[in-house]
Amino acid sequence: MTEEHRVPGENLVRKIKEIIREGNVRRITIRNEDGKELIEVPLSIGVVGTLMLPAWAAIGAIAALVTNCSIVVEREEPEEETDRYPVSTDSEDGG
């Protein structure tokens, strides 16, 4: 599942932090006004803090350079209840 947010450059870092706090984010891509991909940051559960510092530095630099941009967010698909608890279709009485 993907979603796109258009934000001014000065709000870029704030919006990305907000998106990450919401959870279930697999990947974030930042594009300029022309749709050109500037950076793609793959995220996984537990990747926080020090491991994100290079990405935050790059995002901060992009925010300083662009006027407007879009953030494309790829989220993990939530598991459906039927996927978690499969129902057996086999007959238990054996025939």
C-alpha positions as CSV (number, residue, x, y, z in Angstrom):
1,M,0.0,0.0,0.0
2,T,1.4,3.4,-1.0
3,E,0.4,6.9,-0.2
4,E,1.8,10.3,-1.3
5,H,2.1,13.5,0.7
6,R,3.0,16.9,-0.8
7,V,4.9,19.1,1.5
8,P,7.0,22.3,1.4
9,G,10.7,21.7,1.9
10,E,10.8,23.3,5.3
11,N,8.2,20.8,6.6
12,L,9.9,17.7,5.1
13,V,11.7,16.4,8.2
14,R,8.7,17.0,10.5
15,K,6.4,15.2,8.2
16,I,8.7,12.2,7.8
17,K,9.1,11.9,11.6
18,E,5.3,12.0,11.8
19,I,4.9,9.3,9.2
20,I,7.4,7.0,10.9
21,R,5.7,7.4,14.3
22,E,2.5,6.2,12.7
23,G,4.2,2.9,12.1
24,N,4.0,0.1,9.4
25,V,6.4,2.0,7.1
26,R,8.5,-0.1,4.8
27,R,10.0,2.5,2.6
28,I,10.0,6.3,2.1
29,T,10.9,8.0,-1.2
30,I,11.3,11.7,-1.6
31,R,10.7,13.2,-5.0
32,N,11.1,16.8,-6.3
33,E,8.3,18.8,-8.0
34,D,9.1,17.2,-11.3
35,G,8.6,13.7,-9.9
36,K,12.3,12.9,-10.0
37,E,13.4,10.6,-7.1
38,L,15.8,12.3,-4.8
39,I,16.3,9.7,-2.1
40,E,14.8,6.3,-1.1
41,V,15.1,5.2,2.5
42,P,14.2,1.6,3.2
43,L,12.9,1.1,6.8
44,S,12.4,-1.9,8.8
45,I,11.2,-2.7,12.3
46,G,13.9,-1.7,14.8
47,V,15.9,0.6,12.5
48,V,16.1,3.7,14.6
49,G,18.6,6.0,16.2
50,T,22.2,5.8,15.1
51,L,21.4,3.7,12.0
52,M,19.1,6.5,10.7
53,L,21.6,9.3,11.1
54,P,23.0,9.3,7.5
55,A,19.5,9.2,6.2
56,W,18.4,12.1,8.4
57,A,21.4,14.1,7.3
58,A,20.5,13.5,3.6
59,I,16.8,14.3,4.2
60,G,17.8,17.6,6.0
61,A,20.0,18.6,3.1
62,I,17.2,17.9,0.6
63,A,14.8,19.9,2.7
64,A,17.2,22.9,2.5
65,L,17.4,22.6,-1.3
66,V,13.9,22.0,-2.5
67,T,10.9,24.3,-2.4
68,N,8.2,21.6,-2.6
69,C,8.5,17.9,-2.7
70,S,6.4,14.8,-2.3
71,I,6.9,11.9,0.1
72,V,5.9,8.5,-1.2
73,V,5.2,6.1,1.7
74,E,5.1,2.4,1.2
75,R,3.4,0.7,4.2
76,E,3.3,-2.9,5.3
77,E,0.0,-4.5,4.5
78,P,-1.9,-5.3,7.7
79,E,-2.5,-9.0,8.0
80,E,-6.2,-10.0,7.8
81,E,-7.7,-12.0,10.5
82,T,-8.2,-15.0,8.1
83,D,-4.5,-15.0,7.4
84,R,-3.5,-15.2,11.0
85,Y,-5.9,-18.1,11.9
86,P,-6.3,-20.4,8.8
87,V,-9.4,-22.5,8.9
88,S,-8.9,-26.1,8.0
89,T,-11.2,-27.4,5.3
90,D,-10.4,-31.1,6.0
91,S,-13.1,-33.2,7.5
92,E,-12.1,-34.4,11.0
93,D,-14.4,-37.4,11.0
94,G,-12.3,-39.2,8.3
95,G,-15.1,-40.0,6.0
